[in-house]
Amino acid sequence: MGAGDARVEQWVRPEVRALRAYQVPDARGLVKLDAMENPFTWPEALRQQWSEVLRGLHLNRYPDPRAEELVGSLRTAFAIPERSAVLLGNGSDELIQMLAITLAVPGRTLLSVDPGFVMYRMLGIFAGMDYVGVTLRAEDFSLNLPAVLTAIERHRPALLFLAYPNNPTGNLFSAGDMEEIIQSAPGLVVVDEAYAPFTDASFLQRAGVPHNLLVMRTLSKMGLAGLRLGYLVGPPDWLGEIDKTRLPYNINVLTQVSAAFALRHAEVLERQTAAIRTERARLLEDLRGLDGVRAYPSEANFILFRVGTGRARAVFDGLLQRGVLVKLLDGAHPLLCDCLRVTVGLSEENAAFLSALRAAL
Ligand SMILES: *Cc1c(COP(=O)(O)O)cnc(C)c1O
């Protein structure tokens, strides 16, 4: 051991040392159903047009710092209320980080529900906040409203995240329960609609009503994961403060232009997400037909399913041996024991997954 080792322990913040780095497995050569990506590529003609657009760019210049053209495209494509401001992030993960940095004061709480999206906890802790996760109901992963309200009363969270639909469970929470939480929260409430393309439910039109309600979305799950673009919608005074924590030029030239291009051809992505919704229904039905599998309903582009007691790791390995990568969730939270999550893929990928699963079971 060199002298350097002791200094890592001495100087790295204890909260950071206690965390585990976000793990991304190697998916080369596998049917990749672990990360909620849209499996469809673009038609060749569209790829051609896109490369023409890219040819016209000059990478020697910094991007438009406010990405005004892209913000305009997003406003039109998603009918963002005119009264609302829009703030862009390098993925919505970056927006979560900006929100946490804006509100973090030692001793303040970031509150969410568990099992939920892990980045809320991680980025809250990075920013120096305390994290409180209120456990969902074990039967159906719905909100435990009295427990959330009690936690709000007790911890007075500066920042509260609710994913709608929730990841990794796939369900929508009761809109009435969300309403009560929003009304009771003393600080900022962010409804994370990463899976908006796969559900008809949304709070987008209600951003800013009440004033502490923001809505966050991403283009990742809809088919542009490689671009890294998230957007936050809400009242200009809130977003103006959060914008101060943004790194200059956080949305690069290629992302600005490519996302605006994709939104001009939104019907292509819409056809793809509609096909994923159809596939999701079929996959759910097929999973429910398997002995020893309990599949949960989903309003997102993935399905959570539970296998026999103590079997999840073996099923995960069995799928991997047959060339299919899903997400093993057993061990991530007590409510997820024996659980795995599969992203809805192309119909042939889903078929490959199902036959591998039958064999692995
Ligand atoms: C995937 C996901 C995100 C992050 O999306 P990026 O824009 O790719 O950073 C945010 N929230 C939830 C609930 C997600 O599942």
The ligand as an SDF file (V2000), in Angstrom:
LIG
                    3D

 15 15  0  0  0  0  0  0  0  0999 V2000
  -33.9790    6.9540  -17.3570 C   0  0  0  0  0  0  0  0  0  0  0  0
  -34.5500    7.8560  -16.3330 C   0  0  0  0  0  0  0  0  0  0  0  0
  -34.0930    9.1580  -16.1670 C   0  0  0  0  0  0  0  0  0  0  0  0
  -32.8240    9.6640  -16.8030 C   0  0  0  0  0  0  0  0  0  0  0  0
  -32.9000    9.9670  -18.0800 O   0  0  0  0  0  0  0  0  0  0  0  0
  -31.7080   10.6770  -18.8680 P   0  0  0  0  0  0  0  0  0  0  0  0
  -32.3880   11.8220  -19.4970 O   0  0  0  0  0  0  0  0  0  0  0  0
  -31.2450    9.6620  -19.8240 O   0  0  0  0  0  0  0  0  0  0  0  0
  -30.6510   11.1270  -17.9020 O   0  0  0  0  0  0  0  0  0  0  0  0
  -34.7390    9.9790  -15.2670 C   0  0  0  0  0  0  0  0  0  0  0  0
  -35.7530    9.5220  -14.5360 N   0  0  0  0  0  0  0  0  0  0  0  0
  -36.2050    8.2740  -14.6250 C   0  0  0  0  0  0  0  0  0  0  0  0
  -37.3350    7.8260  -13.7710 C   0  0  0  0  0  0  0  0  0  0  0  0
  -35.6110    7.3910  -15.5200 C   0  0  0  0  0  0  0  0  0  0  0  0
  -36.0310    6.1230  -15.5730 O   0  0  0  0  0  0  0  0  0  0  0  0
  1  2  1  0
  2  3  1  0
  2 14  2  0
  3  4  1  0
  3 10  2  0
  4  5  1  0
  5  6  1  0
  6  7  2  0
  6  8  1  0
  6  9  1  0
 10 11  1  0
 11 12  2  0
 12 13  1  0
 12 14  1  0
 14 15  1  0
M  END
$$$$
